[in-house]
Amino acid sequence: MSCNGCRVLRKGCSESCILRPCLQWIETAEAQGHATVFVAKFFGRAGLMSFISNVPENQRPGVVPGFESPASFWRDTGTGFL
């Protein structure tokens, strides 16, 4: 079954999915999807997947929260691409 991150990005998901552990801290499926879309729109799907794949597996649960803070700042201050 696809994780919510892969579902909203419309990519194949497997047991070795790199997105799933990054989203486990988010409680609802809808919120996981929104977080994935927000981060992927800002950093790009390929950039997001590339970055996550370079992070050691034991540190992946902290990746998405680490991405959301700078993306939110850039969005709110008008700097960046959003």
DAPE-V544077 format. One line per field, one symbol per residue. ss: DSSP state (@ for helix, = for strand, . for the rest). phi: phi as a letter, one per 30 degrees, with the letter a starting at -180 (. if undefined). Layout:
# DAPE-V544077
ss: ???
phi: ???
This chain:
# DAPE-V544077
ss: ...@@@@@@..........@@@@.....@@@@@@@@@@@@@@@.@@@@@@@@@...@@@@@@@@@@@@@@@@@@@@@.....
phi: .ddddddddhbdbbdceddeddcddddcdddddddddeddddcidddddddddddeedcdecddedddddddddddcicjcd
